[in-house]
Amino acid sequence: MQSRAHEFKQRSATALLDPELKRAMGKAKGGFQQKRRNAVDALPEFEALRQAAREIKEHTLHNLDFYLERYERAVQSAGGQVHWASTTQEAREIILEICRNAGAKRVTKGKSMVGEEMGINEALEQAGFEPVETDLGEYIIQLAKEPPSHIIAPAVHKTKDQITDLFHAHHQKYGLTDRVTEVPAIVNEARTVLREKFLSAEVGITGANFLIAETGSSIIVTNEGNGDLTNTLPRVHIVTAGIEKVVPTLEDVSTILRLLARSATGQEMSVYTTLSTGPKRKEDLDGPGEYHVVLLDNGRSQMLGNEFHEMLRCIRCGACMNHCPVYQSVGGHAYGWVYPGPMGSVLTPLMVGLDKSFDLPNACTLNGRCKEVCPMSIPLPDMLRKLRQRGHEQRLTPFRARAALGLWAYFAKRPRLYQLATRLGMAVLGSLGKRRGRFRRLPFAGGWTDARDLPAPQGVTFQTAFRKRGSQK
């Protein structure tokens, strides 16, 4: 999938004026945040689990080569095959070859962010296969010909009325001519259409929330059960995953699972937690005849041991974006690539290039909520600051911003001059804005005043006001 993250400013400006998006995002925000809060408050050992999970992932990442090789041996022992892909192009070629060898026409897919990263749907279509998304949210956006706007709720930007219109336009060819408007009826209509797709697909592709080194198992966590149908009914099952998804043992993954659903959707556990280990055995009642795992690097190994190493702990729960004021205002599509929100503002520059996505880390308010709610304690604000620094060093920052920062630095390095300038500035602005209490327009502040009024300062600096307040006690 080609990144369009460089269009962030334009896309976000459009998103801010979209009333339907605002309504959909406003409804989702409260649900995600309150449910997570309730789930965490009900688990006294949440912080202890958080620390344990962090240690598990850090241990794994420091020994990643060992655990990946152990995982590969376990998969092979179970009768499966592991394929290594350095780039998304290599991953696409591997998957297409497996589909050709299977004589496939239709490919069902469970939700997979690494599959989105690979751009596998487009590749399958161009090669003559029919990819069918089976997660309800992914199915909705596939019909709409849109990318996901959230990593766990791909269609969170859609309202119920928009989904009704979409289904009515696409499902009449299946004999479903009634315009359904209630959620249960909408879900049942999707189920009716997808049932035949499940039964006729030759290949099923799923992602993996975790890969277990000791058993060679892949784990998917879903609320719909579509992943189970995708990995058991077709003759061939393909698992797509990033190399950082490996975890040493089943006991280790049980610790992280107690954090995942609580952080993502506010559930104690998702409805389905499914383990797949190799192809169907003689005694099995169902399952695929072939089991393949495609492990993608795509820049992940370059992050090991450097200043962005901790980003590899991410378990893709979406908690950071659920609590991000920027994401909640503009939605996921404004970010222009697979991963939106705070985690995407770190990953996209690292994977597609900072020069193509410099606006993303600069859009962050650095309020710190993403770090606060991250179940893996990833210091996202620190990484965003590092990316901003890199961009400044690479002269990606616009000239006016660099000049303004240089001017501020000149004064900041000279405290007496800085205090004199700020006192003068506050006095002037305080006097000019005293009557109305705000500025509708202000030179060099168009980025603020174009969208909102700027409150007039009180006429004195913070230091002066603080000293005065202290002297009055």
C-alpha positions as a Markdown table, in Angstrom:
| # | Residue | x | y | z |
|---|---|---|---|---|
| 1 | Met | 0.0 | 0.0 | 0.0 |
| 2 | Gln | 1.4 | 3.3 | -1.1 |
| 3 | Ser | 1.8 | 5.9 | 1.7 |
| 4 | Arg | 0.1 | 9.2 | 1.3 |
| 5 | Ala | 1.1 | 10.5 | 4.7 |
| 6 | His | 2.6 | 13.6 | 3.2 |
| 7 | Glu | -0.9 | 14.8 | 2.5 |
| 8 | Phe | -1.8 | 14.9 | 6.3 |
| 9 | Lys | -2.4 | 18.6 | 6.5 |
| 10 | Gln | -4.8 | 18.6 | 3.6 |
| 11 | Arg | -6.6 | 15.4 | 4.7 |
| 12 | Ser | -6.9 | 16.6 | 8.3 |
| 13 | Ala | -8.4 | 19.9 | 7.2 |
| 14 | Thr | -11.0 | 18.1 | 5.2 |
| 15 | Ala | -11.7 | 15.7 | 8.0 |
| 16 | Leu | -12.3 | 18.5 | 10.5 |
| 17 | Leu | -15.2 | 19.8 | 8.3 |
| 18 | Asp | -16.9 | 16.4 | 7.9 |
| 19 | Pro | -20.0 | 16.3 | 10.2 |
| 20 | Glu | -20.6 | 12.5 | 9.6 |
| 21 | Leu | -17.0 | 11.7 | 10.6 |
| 22 | Lys | -17.3 | 14.0 | 13.7 |
| 23 | Arg | -20.5 | 12.2 | 14.7 |
| 24 | Ala | -19.0 | 8.7 | 14.2 |
| 25 | Met | -15.8 | 9.5 | 16.0 |
| 26 | Gly | -17.6 | 11.2 | 18.9 |
| 27 | Lys | -19.7 | 8.1 | 19.5 |
| 28 | Ala | -16.8 | 5.7 | 19.4 |
| 29 | Lys | -14.6 | 7.9 | 21.7 |
| 30 | Gly | -16.7 | 7.6 | 24.8 |
| 31 | Gly | -17.2 | 3.9 | 24.4 |
| 32 | Phe | -13.6 | 3.0 | 24.0 |
| 33 | Gln | -12.3 | 5.2 | 26.8 |
| 34 | Gln | -14.9 | 4.4 | 29.4 |
| 35 | Lys | -14.9 | 0.6 | 28.8 |
| 36 | Arg | -11.1 | 0.5 | 29.1 |
| 37 | Arg | -11.3 | 2.6 | 32.3 |
| 38 | Asn | -13.9 | 0.2 | 33.8 |
| 39 | Ala | -11.9 | -2.9 | 32.8 |
| 40 | Val | -8.6 | -1.6 | 34.2 |
| 41 | Asp | -10.2 | -0.4 | 37.5 |
| 42 | Ala | -11.7 | -3.9 | 37.9 |
| 43 | Leu | -8.3 | -5.6 | 37.7 |
| 44 | Pro | -6.1 | -4.6 | 40.7 |
| 45 | Glu | -3.0 | -6.3 | 39.3 |
| 46 | Phe | -3.2 | -4.4 | 36.0 |
| 47 | Glu | 0.1 | -2.5 | 36.6 |
| 48 | Ala | 1.9 | -5.6 | 37.7 |
| 49 | Leu | 0.8 | -7.4 | 34.5 |
| 50 | Arg | 1.9 | -4.4 | 32.5 |
| 51 | Gln | 5.4 | -4.6 | 34.0 |
| 52 | Ala | 5.5 | -8.4 | 33.4 |
| 53 | Ala | 4.4 | -8.1 | 29.8 |
| 54 | Arg | 7.0 | -5.4 | 29.2 |
| 55 | Glu | 9.7 | -7.7 | 30.6 |
| 56 | Ile | 8.5 | -10.6 | 28.4 |
| 57 | Lys | 8.6 | -8.5 | 25.2 |
| 58 | Glu | 12.0 | -7.0 | 26.1 |
| 59 | His | 13.5 | -10.4 | 26.8 |
| 60 | Thr | 12.1 | -11.7 | 23.5 |
| 61 | Leu | 13.4 | -8.7 | 21.5 |
| 62 | His | 16.8 | -9.0 | 23.0 |
| 63 | Asn | 16.9 | -12.6 | 21.8 |
| 64 | Leu | 14.7 | -12.3 | 18.8 |
| 65 | Asp | 16.9 | -14.4 | 16.4 |
| 66 | Phe | 16.8 | -17.3 | 18.9 |
| 67 | Tyr | 13.0 | -17.3 | 19.3 |
| 68 | Leu | 12.3 | -16.9 | 15.6 |
| 69 | Glu | 14.5 | -19.9 | 14.8 |
| 70 | Arg | 12.8 | -21.9 | 17.6 |
| 71 | Tyr | 9.4 | -20.9 | 16.2 |
| 72 | Glu | 10.4 | -21.9 | 12.7 |
| 73 | Arg | 11.5 | -25.4 | 13.9 |
| 74 | Ala | 8.3 | -25.8 | 15.9 |
| 75 | Val | 6.2 | -24.9 | 12.8 |
| 76 | Gln | 8.1 | -27.4 | 10.7 |
| 77 | Ser | 7.7 | -30.1 | 13.3 |
| 78 | Ala | 3.9 | -29.5 | 13.1 |
| 79 | Gly | 3.9 | -29.9 | 9.3 |
| 80 | Gly | 3.9 | -26.2 | 8.4 |
| 81 | Gln | 6.2 | -24.0 | 6.4 |
| 82 | Val | 7.8 | -20.6 | 7.3 |
| 83 | His | 8.6 | -18.1 | 4.7 |
| 84 | Trp | 10.9 | -15.1 | 5.4 |
| 85 | Ala | 10.2 | -11.7 | 3.7 |
| 86 | Ser | 12.5 | -8.8 | 4.0 |
| 87 | Thr | 10.2 | -6.4 | 2.2 |
| 88 | Thr | 6.5 | -6.1 | 1.5 |
| 89 | Gln | 7.2 | -6.9 | -2.2 |
| 90 | Glu | 8.8 | -10.2 | -1.2 |
| 91 | Ala | 5.8 | -11.0 | 1.1 |
| 92 | Arg | 3.3 | -10.4 | -1.7 |
| 93 | Glu | 5.2 | -12.6 | -4.1 |
| 94 | Ile | 5.4 | -15.4 | -1.6 |
| 95 | Ile | 1.6 | -15.3 | -1.0 |
| 96 | Leu | 0.7 | -15.0 | -4.6 |
| 97 | Glu | 2.9 | -18.1 | -5.4 |
| 98 | Ile | 1.2 | -20.1 | -2.6 |
| 99 | Cys | -2.3 | -19.1 | -4.0 |
| 100 | Arg | -1.2 | -20.1 | -7.6 |
| 101 | Asn | 0.1 | -23.5 | -6.4 |
| 102 | Ala | -3.2 | -24.0 | -4.6 |
| 103 | Gly | -5.2 | -23.4 | -7.8 |
| 104 | Ala | -7.1 | -20.7 | -5.9 |
| 105 | Lys | -9.7 | -18.4 | -7.3 |
| 106 | Arg | -11.2 | -17.0 | -4.1 |
| 107 | Val | -9.2 | -16.0 | -1.0 |
| 108 | Thr | -10.9 | -15.2 | 2.3 |
| 109 | Lys | -9.1 | -12.9 | 4.8 |
| 110 | Gly | -9.3 | -12.3 | 8.5 |
| 111 | Lys | -8.4 | -8.8 | 9.7 |
| 112 | Ser | -4.6 | -8.3 | 9.5 |
| 113 | Met | -2.8 | -5.0 | 9.8 |
| 114 | Val | 0.4 | -6.6 | 8.5 |
| 115 | Gly | -1.7 | -7.7 | 5.5 |
| 116 | Glu | -2.6 | -4.0 | 5.0 |
| 117 | Glu | 1.0 | -3.1 | 5.3 |
| 118 | Met | 1.8 | -5.6 | 2.5 |
| 119 | Gly | -1.0 | -4.3 | 0.3 |
| 120 | Ile | -2.0 | -7.9 | -0.2 |
| 121 | Asn | -5.6 | -7.2 | -1.4 |
| 122 | Glu | -4.4 | -5.1 | -4.3 |
| 123 | Ala | -1.8 | -7.7 | -5.2 |
| 124 | Leu | -4.4 | -10.5 | -5.1 |
| 125 | Glu | -6.8 | -8.5 | -7.3 |
| 126 | Gln | -4.1 | -7.6 | -9.8 |
| 127 | Ala | -3.1 | -11.3 | -10.0 |
| 128 | Gly | -6.7 | -12.4 | -10.8 |
| 129 | Phe | -7.8 | -13.7 | -7.4 |
| 130 | Glu | -10.9 | -12.6 | -5.5 |
| 131 | Pro | -9.9 | -11.4 | -2.0 |
| 132 | Val | -12.9 | -11.3 | 0.5 |
| 133 | Glu | -12.6 | -9.5 | 3.8 |
| 134 | Thr | -14.5 | -11.5 | 6.4 |
| 135 | Asp | -14.2 | -9.2 | 9.5 |
| 136 | Leu | -17.4 | -7.1 | 9.4 |
| 137 | Gly | -15.5 | -3.8 | 9.7 |
| 138 | Glu | -13.0 | -4.8 | 7.0 |
| 139 | Tyr | -15.8 | -6.1 | 4.8 |
| 140 | Ile | -17.6 | -2.7 | 5.1 |
| 141 | Ile | -14.5 | -0.7 | 4.0 |
| 142 | Gln | -13.7 | -3.2 | 1.3 |
| 143 | Leu | -17.1 | -2.4 | -0.2 |
| 144 | Ala | -16.5 | 1.3 | 0.2 |
| 145 | Lys | -13.0 | 0.9 | -1.4 |
| 146 | Glu | -11.4 | 2.6 | 1.6 |
| 147 | Pro | -8.5 | 1.6 | 3.9 |
| 148 | Pro | -9.0 | 1.0 | 7.6 |
| 149 | Ser | -9.3 | 4.0 | 9.8 |
| 150 | His | -8.5 | 2.2 | 13.1 |
| 151 | Ile | -6.4 | -0.9 | 13.7 |
| 152 | Ile | -9.1 | -2.8 | 15.7 |
| 153 | Ala | -12.3 | -1.1 | 14.4 |
| 154 | Pro | -11.6 | -0.5 | 10.7 |
| 155 | Ala | -15.0 | 1.1 | 10.0 |
| 156 | Val | -15.2 | 3.2 | 13.1 |
| 157 | His | -15.5 | 6.3 | 10.9 |
| 158 | Lys | -18.7 | 5.0 | 9.3 |
| 159 | Thr | -22.2 | 5.8 | 10.7 |
| 160 | Lys | -25.0 | 3.2 | 10.7 |
| 161 | Asp | -26.8 | 5.1 | 8.0 |
| 162 | Gln | -23.7 | 5.1 | 5.7 |
| 163 | Ile | -23.3 | 1.3 | 6.2 |
| 164 | Thr | -27.0 | 0.8 | 5.4 |
| 165 | Asp | -26.6 | 2.7 | 2.1 |
| 166 | Leu | -23.4 | 0.8 | 1.3 |
| 167 | Phe | -25.0 | -2.6 | 1.9 |
| 168 | His | -28.2 | -1.7 | -0.1 |
| 169 | Ala | -26.1 | -0.6 | -3.0 |
| 170 | His | -23.9 | -3.8 | -3.1 |
| 171 | His | -26.1 | -6.6 | -1.9 |
| 172 | Gln | -29.0 | -6.4 | -4.3 |
| 173 | Lys | -27.1 | -8.7 | -6.7 |
| 174 | Tyr | -27.4 | -11.4 | -4.0 |
| 175 | Gly | -31.2 | -11.0 | -3.9 |
| 176 | Leu | -31.1 | -8.9 | -0.7 |
| 177 | Thr | -33.3 | -6.0 | -1.9 |
| 178 | Asp | -34.7 | -4.8 | 1.4 |
| 179 | Arg | -33.0 | -1.7 | 2.9 |
| 180 | Val | -32.1 | -2.9 | 6.5 |
| 181 | Thr | -31.5 | -0.2 | 9.1 |
| 182 | Glu | -31.1 | -2.0 | 12.4 |
| 183 | Val | -27.7 | -3.3 | 13.6 |
| 184 | Pro | -28.7 | -6.9 | 14.0 |
| 185 | Ala | -30.3 | -7.0 | 10.5 |
| 186 | Ile | -27.2 | -5.3 | 9.0 |
| 187 | Val | -24.9 | -7.9 | 10.7 |
| 188 | Asn | -27.2 | -10.8 | 9.5 |
| 189 | Glu | -27.1 | -9.5 | 6.0 |
| 190 | Ala | -23.3 | -9.5 | 6.0 |
| 191 | Arg | -23.3 | -13.0 | 7.4 |
| 192 | Thr | -25.7 | -14.2 | 4.7 |
| 193 | Val | -23.4 | -12.9 | 1.9 |
| 194 | Leu | -20.2 | -14.1 | 3.5 |
| 195 | Arg | -21.3 | -17.6 | 4.3 |
| 196 | Glu | -21.0 | -18.8 | 0.7 |
| 197 | Lys | -17.6 | -17.1 | 0.4 |
| 198 | Phe | -16.3 | -19.0 | 3.4 |
| 199 | Leu | -17.4 | -22.3 | 1.9 |
| 200 | Ser | -16.0 | -21.8 | -1.5 |
| 201 | Ala | -12.6 | -20.2 | -0.8 |
| 202 | Glu | -9.5 | -22.3 | -1.6 |
| 203 | Val | -7.1 | -20.2 | 0.5 |
| 204 | Gly | -7.6 | -18.4 | 3.9 |
| 205 | Ile | -5.3 | -15.6 | 5.1 |
| 206 | Thr | -5.2 | -14.5 | 8.7 |
| 207 | Gly | -3.0 | -12.2 | 10.7 |
| 208 | Ala | -1.5 | -13.2 | 14.1 |
| 209 | Asn | -1.7 | -11.4 | 17.4 |
| 210 | Phe | 1.1 | -13.6 | 18.7 |
| 211 | Leu | 3.4 | -16.4 | 17.5 |
| 212 | Ile | 4.4 | -19.0 | 20.1 |
| 213 | Ala | 8.0 | -20.1 | 19.8 |
| 214 | Glu | 7.6 | -23.3 | 22.0 |
| 215 | Thr | 4.7 | -24.7 | 20.0 |
| 216 | Gly | 4.8 | -23.1 | 16.6 |
| 217 | Ser | 1.3 | -21.8 | 17.1 |
| 218 | Ser | -0.3 | -18.6 | 15.8 |
| 219 | Ile | -2.9 | -16.9 | 17.9 |
| 220 | Ile | -5.7 | -14.6 | 16.6 |
| 221 | Val | -8.0 | -12.7 | 18.8 |
| 222 | Thr | -11.5 | -11.8 | 17.4 |
| 223 | Asn | -15.0 | -11.0 | 18.5 |
| 224 | Glu | -16.8 | -12.5 | 15.4 |
| 225 | Gly | -15.4 | -15.9 | 14.8 |
| 226 | Asn | -14.7 | -15.1 | 11.2 |
| 227 | Gly | -11.0 | -15.9 | 11.8 |
| 228 | Asp | -11.9 | -19.4 | 12.8 |
| 229 | Leu | -13.8 | -20.0 | 9.5 |
| 230 | Thr | -11.0 | -18.4 | 7.5 |
| 231 | Asn | -8.3 | -20.7 | 9.0 |
| 232 | Thr | -10.2 | -24.0 | 9.0 |
| 233 | Leu | -12.5 | -24.2 | 6.0 |
| 234 | Pro | -10.1 | -23.5 | 3.0 |
| 235 | Arg | -7.5 | -26.1 | 1.9 |
| 236 | Val | -4.6 | -23.7 | 2.5 |
| 237 | His | -4.1 | -21.4 | 5.5 |
| 238 | Ile | -1.6 | -18.5 | 5.3 |
| 239 | Val | -0.6 | -16.6 | 8.4 |
| 240 | Thr | 0.9 | -13.2 | 8.0 |
| 241 | Ala | 2.9 | -11.6 | 10.8 |
| 242 | Gly | 5.7 | -9.2 | 11.6 |
| 243 | Ile | 8.8 | -10.7 | 13.1 |
| 244 | Glu | 8.2 | -8.9 | 16.4 |
| 245 | Lys | 5.0 | -11.0 | 17.1 |
| 246 | Val | 6.9 | -14.0 | 18.5 |
| 247 | Val | 6.6 | -14.7 | 22.2 |
| 248 | Pro | 8.5 | -17.5 | 24.0 |
| 249 | Thr | 5.8 | -19.6 | 25.7 |
| 250 | Leu | 2.0 | -20.1 | 26.1 |
| 251 | Glu | 2.4 | -18.9 | 29.6 |
| 252 | Asp | 4.0 | -15.7 | 28.5 |
| 253 | Val | 1.2 | -15.0 | 26.0 |
| 254 | Ser | -1.5 | -15.6 | 28.6 |
| 255 | Thr | 0.0 | -12.7 | 30.6 |
| 256 | Ile | -0.2 | -10.3 | 27.6 |
| 257 | Leu | -3.7 | -11.5 | 26.6 |
| 258 | Arg | -5.0 | -10.2 | 30.0 |
| 259 | Leu | -3.9 | -6.8 | 28.9 |
| 260 | Leu | -4.9 | -6.8 | 25.2 |
| 261 | Ala | -8.7 | -6.9 | 25.2 |
| 262 | Arg | -8.9 | -4.7 | 28.3 |
| 263 | Ser | -6.8 | -2.1 | 26.6 |
| 264 | Ala | -8.5 | -2.4 | 23.2 |
| 265 | Thr | -12.2 | -2.9 | 23.8 |
| 266 | Gly | -12.6 | -2.9 | 27.5 |
| 267 | Gln | -13.3 | -6.7 | 27.6 |
| 268 | Glu | -11.7 | -9.1 | 30.0 |
| 269 | Met | -11.1 | -11.4 | 27.0 |
| 270 | Ser | -12.2 | -11.2 | 23.4 |
| 271 | Val | -14.9 | -13.6 | 22.4 |
| 272 | Tyr | -12.6 | -15.8 | 20.4 |
| 273 | Thr | -8.9 | -16.6 | 21.1 |
| 274 | Thr | -7.9 | -19.1 | 18.5 |
| 275 | Leu | -4.6 | -21.1 | 18.3 |
| 276 | Ser | -3.6 | -22.7 | 15.0 |
| 277 | Thr | -0.7 | -25.2 | 14.9 |
| 278 | Gly | 0.2 | -26.6 | 11.5 |
| 279 | Pro | -2.1 | -28.3 | 9.0 |
| 280 | Lys | -4.9 | -30.8 | 9.7 |
| 281 | Arg | -3.9 | -34.0 | 11.3 |
| 282 | Lys | -5.5 | -37.4 | 10.6 |
| 283 | Glu | -7.5 | -37.3 | 13.8 |
| 284 | Asp | -8.7 | -33.7 | 13.2 |
| 285 | Leu | -12.3 | -33.2 | 12.0 |
| 286 | Asp | -11.5 | -30.0 | 10.1 |
| 287 | Gly | -8.5 | -27.8 | 9.2 |
| 288 | Pro | -6.4 | -26.9 | 6.2 |
| 289 | Gly | -4.2 | -29.3 | 4.2 |
| 290 | Glu | -1.4 | -26.7 | 4.1 |
| 291 | Tyr | -0.2 | -24.3 | 6.7 |
| 292 | His | 2.1 | -21.4 | 5.8 |
| 293 | Val | 3.5 | -18.5 | 7.8 |
| 294 | Val | 4.9 | -15.5 | 6.1 |
| 295 | Leu | 7.1 | -13.5 | 8.4 |
| 296 | Leu | 7.7 | -9.8 | 7.4 |
| 297 | Asp | 10.6 | -7.7 | 8.4 |
| 298 | Asn | 10.0 | -4.4 | 6.5 |
| 299 | Gly | 12.4 | -2.3 | 8.6 |
| 300 | Arg | 11.6 | -4.0 | 12.0 |
| 301 | Ser | 15.1 | -5.5 | 12.4 |
| 302 | Gln | 16.6 | -2.0 | 11.9 |
| 303 | Met | 14.7 | -0.8 | 14.9 |
| 304 | Leu | 16.2 | -3.4 | 17.2 |
| 305 | Gly | 18.6 | -1.8 | 19.7 |
| 306 | Asn | 18.2 | 1.8 | 18.5 |
| 307 | Glu | 16.2 | 4.7 | 20.0 |
| 308 | Phe | 13.0 | 3.3 | 18.6 |
| 309 | His | 13.5 | -0.2 | 19.8 |
| 310 | Glu | 10.6 | 0.0 | 22.3 |
| 311 | Met | 8.1 | 0.5 | 19.5 |
| 312 | Leu | 8.5 | -3.2 | 18.7 |
| 313 | Arg | 6.7 | -4.0 | 22.0 |
| 314 | Cys | 3.4 | -2.7 | 20.4 |
| 315 | Ile | 0.6 | -5.3 | 20.5 |
| 316 | Arg | -1.7 | -3.3 | 18.2 |
| 317 | Cys | -4.4 | -2.7 | 20.8 |
| 318 | Gly | -5.3 | 0.8 | 19.6 |
| 319 | Ala | -5.5 | 2.3 | 23.1 |
| 320 | Cys | -3.2 | 5.1 | 22.1 |
| 321 | Met | -5.5 | 6.3 | 19.3 |
| 322 | Asn | -8.6 | 5.8 | 21.4 |
| 323 | His | -7.2 | 8.4 | 23.8 |
| 324 | Cys | -5.5 | 10.7 | 21.3 |
| 325 | Pro | -7.2 | 14.1 | 20.8 |
| 326 | Val | -5.7 | 14.5 | 17.3 |
| 327 | Tyr | -6.9 | 11.1 | 16.1 |
| 328 | Gln | -10.3 | 11.7 | 17.6 |
| 329 | Ser | -10.6 | 14.9 | 15.7 |
| 330 | Val | -9.4 | 13.9 | 12.2 |
| 331 | Gly | -9.9 | 10.1 | 12.2 |
| 332 | Gly | -7.5 | 7.5 | 10.8 |
| 333 | His | -7.6 | 8.3 | 7.0 |
| 334 | Ala | -5.9 | 11.6 | 7.5 |
| 335 | Tyr | -2.7 | 9.8 | 8.5 |
| 336 | Gly | -2.4 | 8.4 | 5.0 |
| 337 | Trp | -1.1 | 5.0 | 5.7 |
| 338 | Val | -1.8 | 1.7 | 7.5 |
| 339 | Tyr | -1.1 | 2.8 | 11.0 |
| 340 | Pro | -2.9 | 5.9 | 12.3 |
| 341 | Gly | -2.8 | 7.7 | 15.7 |
| 342 | Pro | 0.3 | 8.0 | 17.9 |
| 343 | Met | 1.7 | 4.6 | 17.1 |
| 344 | Gly | 1.3 | 5.3 | 13.4 |
| 345 | Ser | 3.0 | 8.7 | 13.8 |
| 346 | Val | 6.1 | 6.7 | 15.0 |
| 347 | Leu | 5.8 | 3.7 | 12.7 |
| 348 | Thr | 5.0 | 5.4 | 9.4 |
| 349 | Pro | 8.2 | 7.6 | 9.4 |
| 350 | Leu | 10.3 | 4.6 | 10.3 |
| 351 | Met | 8.8 | 2.3 | 7.6 |
| 352 | Val | 8.1 | 4.6 | 4.7 |
| 353 | Gly | 10.5 | 7.5 | 5.4 |
| 354 | Leu | 10.5 | 10.6 | 7.6 |
| 355 | Asp | 10.7 | 12.8 | 4.5 |
| 356 | Lys | 7.3 | 11.4 | 3.3 |
| 357 | Ser | 5.6 | 11.7 | 6.7 |
| 358 | Phe | 7.2 | 14.5 | 8.6 |
| 359 | Asp | 3.9 | 16.1 | 9.4 |
| 360 | Leu | 2.7 | 13.1 | 11.5 |
| 361 | Pro | 5.0 | 13.5 | 14.5 |
| 362 | Asn | 4.6 | 17.2 | 14.4 |
| 363 | Ala | 0.8 | 16.9 | 14.6 |
| 364 | Cys | 1.0 | 15.5 | 18.2 |
| 365 | Thr | 0.1 | 17.7 | 21.1 |
| 366 | Leu | 2.5 | 15.7 | 23.4 |
| 367 | Asn | -0.1 | 15.5 | 26.1 |
| 368 | Gly | 1.2 | 12.1 | 27.1 |
| 369 | Arg | -2.1 | 10.2 | 27.2 |
| 370 | Cys | -0.9 | 7.6 | 24.7 |
| 371 | Lys | 2.0 | 6.6 | 27.0 |
| 372 | Glu | -0.3 | 6.6 | 30.0 |
| 373 | Val | -2.7 | 4.1 | 28.5 |
| 374 | Cys | -0.3 | 1.9 | 26.5 |
| 375 | Pro | -0.4 | -1.6 | 28.0 |
| 376 | Met | 3.3 | -2.1 | 27.0 |
| 377 | Ser | 4.5 | 1.2 | 28.5 |
| 378 | Ile | 5.8 | 2.4 | 25.2 |
| 379 | Pro | 7.1 | 6.0 | 25.5 |
| 380 | Leu | 5.4 | 7.3 | 22.4 |
| 381 | Pro | 5.8 | 11.1 | 23.2 |
| 382 | Asp | 9.5 | 10.6 | 23.6 |
| 383 | Met | 9.8 | 8.9 | 20.2 |
| 384 | Leu | 7.7 | 11.6 | 18.5 |
| 385 | Arg | 10.1 | 14.2 | 19.9 |
| 386 | Lys | 13.0 | 12.3 | 18.6 |
| 387 | Leu | 11.4 | 12.2 | 15.1 |
| 388 | Arg | 10.8 | 15.9 | 15.3 |
| 389 | Gln | 14.5 | 16.4 | 16.1 |
| 390 | Arg | 15.6 | 14.2 | 13.2 |
| 391 | Gly | 13.4 | 16.1 | 10.9 |
| 392 | His | 14.8 | 19.4 | 12.1 |
| 393 | Glu | 18.4 | 18.0 | 11.6 |
| 394 | Gln | 17.5 | 16.9 | 8.1 |
| 395 | Arg | 16.0 | 20.3 | 7.4 |
| 396 | Leu | 12.6 | 18.9 | 6.7 |
| 397 | Thr | 11.0 | 21.6 | 8.9 |
| 398 | Pro | 9.7 | 24.5 | 6.8 |
| 399 | Phe | 12.0 | 27.5 | 6.7 |
| 400 | Arg | 9.7 | 29.8 | 8.7 |
| 401 | Ala | 9.4 | 27.2 | 11.5 |
| 402 | Arg | 13.2 | 26.8 | 11.6 |
| 403 | Ala | 13.7 | 30.6 | 11.6 |
| 404 | Ala | 11.1 | 31.0 | 14.4 |
| 405 | Leu | 12.7 | 28.3 | 16.5 |
| 406 | Gly | 16.1 | 29.8 | 15.9 |
| 407 | Leu | 14.9 | 33.2 | 17.1 |
| 408 | Trp | 13.3 | 31.7 | 20.2 |
| 409 | Ala | 16.5 | 29.8 | 20.9 |
| 410 | Tyr | 18.5 | 33.0 | 20.7 |
| 411 | Phe | 16.4 | 34.6 | 23.4 |
| 412 | Ala | 16.1 | 31.4 | 25.5 |
| 413 | Lys | 19.9 | 31.2 | 25.8 |
| 414 | Arg | 20.0 | 34.7 | 27.2 |
| 415 | Pro | 17.6 | 34.7 | 30.3 |
| 416 | Arg | 17.7 | 38.4 | 31.0 |
| 417 | Leu | 17.0 | 39.3 | 27.4 |
| 418 | Tyr | 14.3 | 36.6 | 27.3 |
| 419 | Gln | 12.6 | 38.0 | 30.4 |
| 420 | Leu | 12.7 | 41.5 | 29.0 |
| 421 | Ala | 11.2 | 40.5 | 25.7 |
| 422 | Thr | 8.5 | 38.4 | 27.2 |
| 423 | Arg | 7.5 | 41.2 | 29.7 |
| 424 | Leu | 7.4 | 43.6 | 26.8 |
| 425 | Gly | 5.4 | 41.2 | 24.6 |
| 426 | Met | 2.9 | 40.4 | 27.3 |
| 427 | Ala | 2.4 | 44.0 | 28.1 |
| 428 | Val | 1.7 | 45.0 | 24.5 |
| 429 | Leu | -0.6 | 42.0 | 23.8 |
| 430 | Gly | -2.4 | 42.4 | 27.1 |
| 431 | Ser | -3.1 | 46.1 | 26.4 |
| 432 | Leu | -4.2 | 45.4 | 22.8 |
| 433 | Gly | -6.5 | 42.5 | 23.8 |
| 434 | Lys | -7.8 | 44.0 | 27.0 |
| 435 | Arg | -11.1 | 45.2 | 25.6 |
| 436 | Arg | -12.3 | 42.1 | 23.8 |
| 437 | Gly | -10.2 | 39.6 | 25.7 |
| 438 | Arg | -9.2 | 37.7 | 22.6 |
| 439 | Phe | -7.6 | 38.1 | 19.1 |
| 440 | Arg | -9.4 | 36.9 | 16.0 |
| 441 | Arg | -6.3 | 37.6 | 13.9 |
| 442 | Leu | -2.7 | 38.0 | 14.9 |
| 443 | Pro | 0.5 | 38.1 | 12.8 |
| 444 | Phe | 2.5 | 34.9 | 12.7 |
| 445 | Ala | -0.3 | 33.1 | 14.6 |
| 446 | Gly | -2.5 | 32.1 | 11.6 |
| 447 | Gly | -2.2 | 28.4 | 12.4 |
| 448 | Trp | -4.2 | 29.1 | 15.6 |
| 449 | Thr | -6.4 | 32.0 | 14.6 |
| 450 | Asp | -7.6 | 30.6 | 11.3 |
| 451 | Ala | -9.6 | 28.0 | 13.3 |
| 452 | Arg | -10.2 | 29.7 | 16.7 |
| 453 | Asp | -9.7 | 32.9 | 18.7 |
| 454 | Leu | -6.5 | 33.4 | 20.7 |
| 455 | Pro | -7.2 | 34.4 | 24.3 |
| 456 | Ala | -5.5 | 37.7 | 25.1 |
| 457 | Pro | -2.7 | 37.4 | 27.8 |
| 458 | Gln | -3.3 | 39.0 | 31.2 |
| 459 | Gly | -0.5 | 41.5 | 30.5 |
| 460 | Val | 2.2 | 40.0 | 32.7 |
| 461 | Thr | 4.5 | 37.0 | 32.3 |
| 462 | Phe | 3.9 | 33.7 | 34.2 |
| 463 | Gln | 7.0 | 34.3 | 36.3 |
| 464 | Thr | 5.8 | 37.8 | 37.4 |
| 465 | Ala | 2.3 | 36.5 | 38.2 |
| 466 | Phe | 3.8 | 33.5 | 40.1 |
| 467 | Arg | 6.0 | 35.8 | 42.2 |
| 468 | Lys | 3.1 | 38.1 | 42.9 |
| 469 | Arg | 0.9 | 35.3 | 44.0 |
| 470 | Gly | 3.6 | 33.9 | 46.3 |
| 471 | Ser | 4.2 | 37.3 | 48.0 |
| 472 | Gln | 0.5 | 37.5 | 48.8 |
| 473 | Lys | 0.5 | 34.3 | 50.9 |
